[in-house]
Amino acid sequence: MIRPQPGQHRIRRLVAATTAVMTVVAVAGCGGSAADDGSVSAGGTIVLGISAPQTGPLAINSQAADGLEAYFKKVNEAGGVAGYTVETNVVDNQGTVNGGAQSVRTLLSDDPFAVSVVSSGAFTGATSVLRNQPDMPVLALSSGAAIDAADLDTAYGLFTDYTTESFAAIDALTEMGHSELALVYDPTFAQESADSDAEYADEKGAELVESIQMPSSSSNYTPAVQKIRSSGADGVILQVAQQGVAGLRKAAQEAGLDVPMVAYSGNLDAGMIELAGQAADGLYVTGLFPLLNDSSPAVKEFRDTMEQYKPGSVSVLGMVGWNAGALIEAGIQRAAKSEESLTSANFLAALEELGGQSIGVLDQVGWTEEAHDSLDGEDTSTFTLYQVQDGDFVKVE
């Protein structure tokens, strides 16, 4: 797999000296709000206000917020971060544009230090409010494409760029020898994939023969299967969430449609296999994060922490949130070393310095000086390809 050249599928902005973070997290100082200058005194309380979809069709993504909460519960029990106590406050954004805007307004009413939003649609809505907070650190659990489009210099992506993942899927399918490709995507978070994949496929010697919208509210997957069959596609890129992938796989199995499909990393989860049942077998999934059963100390720590505090969210989404906590903790620790008080400026400067480091379960954080919209650094080679075999994920060598 190759890395797209900078600007190949979008023009990346240069990062301002003061920068910030797919979840909107609001961080407040002692007494429930930050000081007038946005600082938190040493030994104070940092409040993470988390905007997450607790209801609606994207409610499964609230597991990322569970991961954040569990991370800081454990941290606080161990004495906090550099003397600070970290509290979390979760507000439901319903996974919608309007919900994102309203939830962030609620979080901002407490004069927070920083903000985190889970889900791309909600993040898009939140940006209409966050534009009026030019110094606010924004930690986003959203597609890097949505973060880039928002053009917020203070926003850092805590997940992958779905467009880069769709390119990784194209790489995988063409390397398998497939050249007639179909894209099935949710327009609320993967519109840029629809806008960019045809050109990238052409560069790889393939053709995007069909592009099919399938929003998260979809419940009838037969029309999408019929379109794939009619297009003559011999490979499918799936940029839809777990419920959609499971529904499409079942419909394809019932229709006798047997073509390789590659889903993005939000589906690298036992929950998707449970939803799809036997229809999941054979599905390929790209992944930036390790498998839940990985033997590394970091993944073991994640599992142990989640089992203790949020046992229902031992999942890839829970891992994404847990790892976001590790990144935030690292930023606070670095910023606390630089000055007596934690400020927006020194926290953002600290985050910028985390690029290239091994933090949490990731061997390398993909943030660069030029781009910090996602953890993959726009590099398709950072993704590992897995396949579901007999109900388990197996790494494709």
Rosetta blueprint (number, residue, H / E / L):
1 M L
2 I L
3 R L
4 P L
5 Q L
6 P L
7 G L
8 Q L
9 H L
10 R L
11 I L
12 R L
13 R L
14 L L
15 V L
16 A L
17 A L
18 T L
19 T L
20 A L
21 V L
22 M L
23 T L
24 V E
25 V E
26 A E
27 V L
28 A L
29 G L
30 C H
31 G H
32 G H
33 S L
34 A L
35 A L
36 D L
37 D L
38 G L
39 S L
40 V E
41 S L
42 A L
43 G L
44 G L
45 T E
46 I E
47 V E
48 L E
49 G E
50 I E
51 S E
52 A E
53 P L
54 Q L
55 T L
56 G L
57 P L
58 L L
59 A H
60 I H
61 N H
62 S H
63 Q H
64 A H
65 A H
66 D H
67 G H
68 L H
69 E H
70 A H
71 Y H
72 F H
73 K H
74 K H
75 V H
76 N H
77 E H
78 A L
79 G L
80 G L
81 V E
82 A L
83 G L
84 Y E
85 T E
86 V E
87 E E
88 T E
89 N E
90 V E
91 V E
92 D E
93 N L
94 Q L
95 G L
96 T L
97 V H
98 N H
99 G H
100 G H
101 A H
102 Q H
103 S H
104 V H
105 R H
106 T H
107 L H
108 L H
109 S L
110 D L
111 D L
112 P L
113 F L
114 A L
115 V E
116 S E
117 V E
118 V E
119 S L
120 S H
121 G H
122 A H
123 F H
124 T H
125 G H
126 A H
127 T H
128 S H
129 V H
130 L H
131 R L
132 N L
133 Q L
134 P L
135 D L
136 M L
137 P L
138 V E
139 L E
140 A E
141 L E
142 S L
143 S L
144 G H
145 A H
146 A H
147 I H
148 D H
149 A H
150 A H
151 D L
152 L L
153 D L
154 T L
155 A E
156 Y E
157 G E
158 L L
159 F L
160 T L
161 D L
162 Y H
163 T H
164 T H
165 E H
166 S H
167 F H
168 A H
169 A H
170 I H
171 D H
172 A H
173 L H
174 T H
175 E H
176 M L
177 G L
178 H L
179 S L
180 E E
181 L E
182 A E
183 L E
184 V E
185 Y E
186 D L
187 P L
188 T L
189 F L
190 A L
191 Q H
192 E H
193 S H
194 A H
195 D H
196 S H
197 D H
198 A H
199 E H
200 Y H
201 A H
202 D H
203 E H
204 K L
205 G L
206 A L
207 E E
208 L E
209 V E
210 E E
211 S E
212 I E
213 Q E
214 M L
215 P L
216 S L
217 S L
218 S L
219 S L
220 N L
221 Y L
222 T H
223 P H
224 A H
225 V H
226 Q H
227 K H
228 I H
229 R H
230 S H
231 S H
232 G L
233 A L
234 D L
235 G E
236 V E
237 I E
238 L E
239 Q E
240 V L
241 A L
242 Q H
243 Q H
244 G H
245 V H
246 A H
247 G H
248 L H
249 R H
250 K H
251 A H
252 A H
253 Q H
254 E H
255 A H
256 G L
257 L L
258 D L
259 V L
260 P L
261 M E
262 V E
263 A E
264 Y L
265 S H
266 G H
267 N H
268 L L
269 D L
270 A H
271 G H
272 M H
273 I H
274 E H
275 L H
276 A H
277 G H
278 Q H
279 A H
280 A H
281 D L
282 G L
283 L L
284 Y E
285 V E
286 T E
287 G E
288 L L
289 F L
290 P L
291 L L
292 L L
293 N L
294 D L
295 S L
296 S L
297 P H
298 A H
299 V H
300 K H
301 E H
302 F H
303 R H
304 D H
305 T H
306 M H
307 E H
308 Q H
309 Y H
310 K L
311 P H
312 G H
313 S H
314 V L
315 S L
316 V H
317 L H
318 G H
319 M H
320 V H
321 G H
322 W H
323 N H
324 A H
325 G H
326 A H
327 L H
328 I H
329 E H
330 A H
331 G H
332 I H
333 Q H
334 R H
335 A H
336 A H
337 K H
338 S H
339 E L
340 E L
341 S L
342 L E
343 T L
344 S H
345 A H
346 N H
347 F H
348 L H
349 A H
350 A H
351 L H
352 E H
353 E L
354 L L
355 G L
356 G L
357 Q L
358 S L
359 I E
360 G L
361 V L
362 L E
363 D L
364 Q L
365 V L
366 G L
367 W L
368 T L
369 E L
370 E L
371 A L
372 H L
373 D L
374 S L
375 L L
376 D L
377 G L
378 E L
379 D L
380 T H
381 S H
382 T H
383 F L
384 T E
385 L E
386 Y E
387 Q E
388 V E
389 Q E
390 D L
391 G L
392 D E
393 F E
394 V E
395 K E
396 V L
397 E L
